[in-house]
């Protein structure tokens, strides 16, 4: 499937040295391979009722953060890469994403819906420090006053505080930090190369201080592992400026299931059976439910108790549900380009 669509690049060691600040400890003990792609388009329309947004942009394929539970892992197989270590080490960069986004906004059919970065892998993973693809896309969004939502684990987003503040002022912007664990040690075991929770709260506080609406995604909820941490995550996020919150349940499609339990057995062996049984308890006796409308939430008394715990604390703190989707738009085409519609639609 790779064909001519991807272009592997030379990765001299010194080029990535400056990116090590994004890792809590040393970088991953593996060779990083970067592939550059000239994308045909970058605006992806979502038709699943499980996801709370219609349009997304994914500047990168694969993710160096290496989260064991990431539901995006199987998508890497479309490029003949594996869902395991390949997903973490072979990263595809859509080098022309800003240009393709501009083309999409110039189409007559574009109505100015909110665009979410990203629906798949983290748009602020370490390579963004070098490529600046996400920042350039956000600059295009600001030029067109197109509303934006961001979901990230990365403290690197603080670099773009200026353009995000401009978007919040002139259009609409919201940044959600994904924080499934308050426990830093547990974070390191299951999100090995993502920034620590405190780094995410520090970034959240910085953005909130700049007038950028921030929220928290307590996701994924892993029954038997992290539901007891929900109150602390919500409280510390509220203290850092978050005023909205949402959560989703762990998803374990076939490839992810094996990777997740292998990592869990290696890092937290005493939790494996407990987590397996708890997940089955909220998934009707299975480990995964692929049906539309059921992929992000569970069923049964245990899931109802988890959802109630989350909702009680969210309300207690005065936090709103997710604000990523909003029917209003501030979109407008720059007057000098207003008559340009590349596809005639």
N, C-alpha and C positions, 0 to 999 in steps of 0.2 A: 504493500500500500504506500510505502514511502515515495517511490517514483522520483519525480523531479520537484515535488511540492516542497520538500524540506532541504535546506542547505546547511550541512554541518560546518561549523566554523572552528578555527584554530583557537585553543584555549590556553594561552601562555599563563603559567601560574601567577605571575605578578599582576595580571589584569584583574583578578578577583580578590586580591588581598584586602582591598578597601572594604569589601562586603562583609568581612568577618564580624564587624560590630553588630550585625543583625542576629548572630547566633549567641546564645547565652554562654556556651563554652566554645570548644574548637569547632570548625566546620565539619560536615559529615565526613567520615573516614572512607570516602569513595571518590572515584573520578567523576567530576561533573562534565557532562557533555551538553553543549548548547547547539540547538538547531534553529536556524532562522527561516521563517515562513513568510511568503508574500500572500497574504490572505485575500480572497476574492471579495469577502464582505465580513463585517465584524458584529453587526447588530443581529442578535439571535432572539427569535420570538419563542416564548415559552407557552405551551398549551396545557401544561399540567396544573390541575387545581391544588396540588400540594405546595407549589411555590408561590410566594406572595408578591410576585412581580411578573410583568409581561415581557419586558425587553431587558437584555443583558449584553454586556461586552466582556469578553475574556481575553485579555492581552497575552496570557501565557497558557500553555498546556503542560501539565505536570506541575509538581510543587515541591520545592526543596524542604519545606517544613516537615514533610514526612509523617503526617498524622496517620496513625494506624487505622483509624476508623473512616477515613475520607471516602465518601460515596462517589467522588469523581474518578477514582482510580481506574475503573473499567473503561472509561473513555479513552485512556491512553492506548488501548488495544486497537483503536481505529488506525493507528500509525504503525502497526506491527511492533509496538513496544509492549512490555509487560506491565501489569497492574501493581507489581511489587516494587522492587528496588529501581526498576526503570522509571517508574512514575516520579521517584524522588531524585533521580540523577540525570535523566535525559529530558531536558526542558526545551520546549518549543516556544520561540518568541515570535509574535506576530509583528514584525518590524514596521509594517505599513498600516497598523491599526488606526492611528490618528487620521491618516489620509482617507481610509475607507469609512471611518466614522463621519468625517466631513461630507463625503459623497452621499452617505445615507441621510444626513440631515438636509441636504440640498434637494432631495427628491420631493416632488410635490405630494407624494403619498405620506410623507412623515408628518405626524400630527403633534409631535412634541411630548410624547409620553415620557415618564420618568425612565431613566436607564440605570440599571444596577450593575456595579462592578464588584464582584464577578459572580456569575451564577455557577461557576465550576471551581476553578482554582484561585488561590489568593493573588489579587492584582498588585499586592505590595510585598511579594516575596523578594528575597535578596537581590535577584538579578535586576529588579526595578531600579536599584541604586545606580546601576550602570546604564541601562537602556532608557529609562525615563518614559516608557511607553504610556503608562497610566497617567502620569502628569500631563503629557501632551494631549491625551484624550480628554482630560478634564479641562484643559485650556480650550479645546474645541467646544466642549459643552458650555463653557462660560461665554464664548464668542456668540453662540446661538441661544444663550439663556435657557438651555435645556435642563430640566430637573434631574438630579442625580441621587442615587443611593449607593452606599459602599458597605461591603462586609469584609472585614479583614482581621487577622491576628497580629498584624505587624506594627511595630513602633515606627517603622520607616515613614508612615503616613504623616508624621509630624513635619517632614520636609516640605509637604505641600499645603501647609496650613494657610498660606497666602491665597492660593487659587481656590481652596475650599471655602475660605471666609468670603471671597468674592462671589462664589456661587451661592452661598447662603444669603448673601446680601441682595444679589441681583436676580436670582432665580429661586431655586430651592435645593437644599442639600441635606443629607442625613448620613452619618457614619455610625455603623454598628460594629462593635468589637466582639468577636467570637471568643467567649471565655467559658469553657465547659468545666474548668477546675479552678478552685481557689488554692488548692494544694500544689505548691511549686514542684515538689518531688514527683507527684503523680503526673503533672504536666510533662515533665522531662521524660518520663517513661513512655507516654503515649503520643506526645507531640514533640519528638526529640530535638528538632531544630527550629522550632517556633520560639519567638520571644516569650519570656516568663510572664505569668499573669500580672505581676507588678509593673512590668514595662508597658503592658497594654493599658493598665489603669492610669499610669503616668501620661501616656499619649492621649487617653480619653480626657483627662483633666486639662491638658494643654489645648486641645481642640475646643472643648467646652468654654475655656477661658477666652478663646478667640471668637466666640459667638457662633460656633458651628454646632448645630443640634447633634447630640450623640446618644447612642443607646447601646444595649448589650444583648447579644444573642447567647443565651445559656444553652449551647448546643455543641454536640448532641447530648441529650440526656441518655446516660447509659445506666439502665436499671441495675441495682446491685453494686454500683460503683460510685456514682457522683451525685445522686439525687439529694443526699444529705448536705451537699455543699451549696445547694440553690440559695438558701437565705443569705449566706455570707457573700456569694457572688453578687446577688442583687443589691445588698446593702453597700458593699464596697464600690460597686459601679455607680450607685446613686450618689455616694459621697464624692465620686470623681466627676460628677456632672451629668450622668446618664438620666434621661427623663422618659425613656421608653424601653421596653424589653419584650423579647419573645423567646421561644424555645422550640426545638424539634427533637424527635426521638431518633435514636441511633438507627441507621439503615445498614443492612448487611446483605447486599446482593452477593452472589456466589463468590466472586473473587475477593471481595472485601471481607467476607466472613472468615475465610481461611487466614488472611493476613492479620486481621484483628485478633483472632484467638491465638495465633502463633505468637504475636507480640505480647499479648496478655499473659500467656503461659511462661514466656521468658522473663517478663518484668514483674508480674504480680501473680505468681502461680497459685497462691492461696485464694485468689478471687475468681478463678476461671469457672468453676462449677456454679458458684453463686451467681455470677453474671449471666451465664448461659441459661440457667433456670429462670432468672428474673426476666430476661429478654423474651423467652418463650411464654412467660406468664402474661406479658403485655401484647404479645403477637398471636394470641389464639393458639398456642402450642407450637408455633413455628419460630424460626429465627429472623424471618423477613416476610414482609407483605408487599408485593410489587404492584398491587392495585392502585390506580389513580385515586386520590382522595384519602388513602390510608398509609402512604409511604412515610409520612412525617409524624404520625401520631399513633398511639396505641389504643387498646381497648381493655375493658375489665377493671375490677376494683383497684388493682395496684396502680394502673395508669391513671385512674381517676384521682387516687390519693396524691400522686406526683403532680398532676396538673393542678389540683386544688392547693397544694403547698406552694407552687409557683405563683398562682393567682392571688393567694392570701398575702404573700409578701410583696408582690408587685403593687397591689392596691394599698397595702399598709404604707409603702414608701411613696405613694402618689405617682407611680410610673404608669405611663400609657402603654397600650399595645403597640406593636410595630407600626412605624410611620413611613415605611418605604414606599407604600402605594398611596397616591393622592391624585384624584381626577383633575385637579386644577393644573394648569401649565403656564409657564412664563415664556415659552418658546417663541422665538422670532428669528427670521433669517436676516443677516446683515443686509442693509439696503443695497449695497453695491453688488450683492450676489443674489438678491431676491428673485430675479427672473431666471436663474440658472437651474434647470432641472435635468440632470444628466441622463435619466432614463425616460424622460418625457411623461412620467406618470405623476 
